[in-house]
Amino acid sequence: MRRTTLEKSQPLRPLVIGSPNERECRSMCPITFRTTCSRKCVGWVTMSGIEKALAGDPFSIDLTQCLLAAQAVESFTPGDAENPWASAPSDSQLVFKLFFVAICHQINWDFLQRRMYEFFFAKDFGKMIERAREASAKSVEEMLEGYHRPERIRSSERAKYLRTTAGAISEYLFDNPKSLVASKTVFGEGGLLELIRKIPAYGEDPLGKKANAFAQELAREGIVKFADSDRIPPAIDYHLIRLYLRTGRVVANDKSIFRVLSTGSTHRMRLVNLLRQAVSEALSQTAAYARMPPHVLNYLEWQIGRNRCEHEFMNCDGPWPAELFDGSIIAMGAHCPLRDSCTAYHTPEWKQMLEPALKKAFY
Ligand code: SF4
């Protein structure tokens, strides 16, 4: 298959269909042959700038920015959580968190948790499993009534996740949710992250955001004392993606990627997955520089992302919002703790950086 002069001046990608002829593909493919191609090339089509960038490594991690951010937050000491469910038996707290994190996507965390405590929580964890088993779109709508973005309630989807989580507790955990943490470890055979994958709400994300967030919640609130809590991986959501892009710790290697992230409109899965991986690595690196467990840094930076570095509004210089009650976060200072090293604070162009829009339940 020959390329014309015009084609040679364009970024190209193979148009593929059918069965493979791997040797031929390897010799002709204009992009790096990264995985074994399962299809046969039948021609060339012009690659857009973004496709070309996505065929390589579209993101890098700026270690200097990670170090500067780490120095800005290394004094953080998390305070003890004071929650109304804290006096309940630990297995009830565990089950409450299991259902709460299963449906925590695309909605305000505090609002959802408060409403679930009011409408769903019971000291007898069996009652919560029963309520979840019977969850319907109507019961979720009632629980979340008044949410300021009604299009995000997605009651049928949340009801389905409550039901499938209850079903998985019966089917895989034999109605004993405490078996999830019986090993008191996050990793390894029989560890939480291995077992929780069987629950659909937790297992569908390749990066395990909800599973990691659940482990973090149990550790942070002292519901379970894990032997390896210092290794709980980051739970990367859209607040953290935005924060890491704006602070310049994760950098787009190509102008077309930078452009598309400035509009917040892209939803190519490959881009989103690579970006989330890069943010996860950058967060782990920042935590290592700050000598704190990744989940502690995850919590602090998530609070910065959702309370200061918002989608359309950045509060870089002002005080924390009045409705934020966590004294340990407020103690980080009267302005954004990341301000001095933040790329967006010093470079107006960077302020436009946004997380990609994606309506997935793990995002
Ligand atoms: S300084 Fe401003 S732009 Fe930078 S992380 Fe803080 S709030 Fe966001």
Boltz pocket constraint, residues with backbone or C-beta under 6 A from the ligand:
constraints:
  - pocket:
      binder: B
      contacts: [[A, 243], [A, 246], [A, 247], [A, 304], [A, 308], [A, 309], [A, 314], [A, 315], [A, 316], [A, 336], [A, 337], [A, 338], [A, 339], [A, 340], [A, 342], [A, 343], [A, 344], [A, 345]]
      max_distance: 6.0
